[in-house]
Amino acid sequence: MAQYLDNDEEGIVDDQLVLNKMIENKTFTVMWKNKNDLNIDPPYGREVQDLGNDETHPNYVSNGKTGEFDATLEEVLHIINNAGHSFVYPEVFGQNIGSGLANLMDIARVGQFMTIPCEYSINAWYTYDDQTCDYSNC
């Protein structure tokens, strides 16, 4: 998370507004061992991201990005985007149809889809079939 928030690694958060919003949103990540351990309701007014034990492979980066991908990289970025960027810059990173990010996703998928299509256009260069990935989660 530190490298995402301080990408140039000079010891100062690159966008203090994003960090402030994450703090305001009482952002946290919960790690679970088994998927059925995740049967929780996050406290009201908090932004949460889950991370599974079986998704975590810290040797991925230290081994030259070989082996099983460490989803921690993705899930930590999700919480920064969900609790920070999308609140501070909603017109660009908003998790809704019409934001800059959503418009670019529509271009990449060659269409606007409320459900995952059975088949994407041959011209699509971004195709994804995760049922949890929609305009509010991608």
Secondary structure, DSSP 8 states (H G I E B T S, - for coil): -HHHHTTT-SSS-S-HHHHHHHHHTT-EEEEESSGGGG-----TT--EEEEEGGG--THHHHTTS-SS--THHHHHHHHHIIIIIHHHSHHHH-SSTTSHHHHHHHHHHTS--SS--SS--TT-S-----TT-STTT-
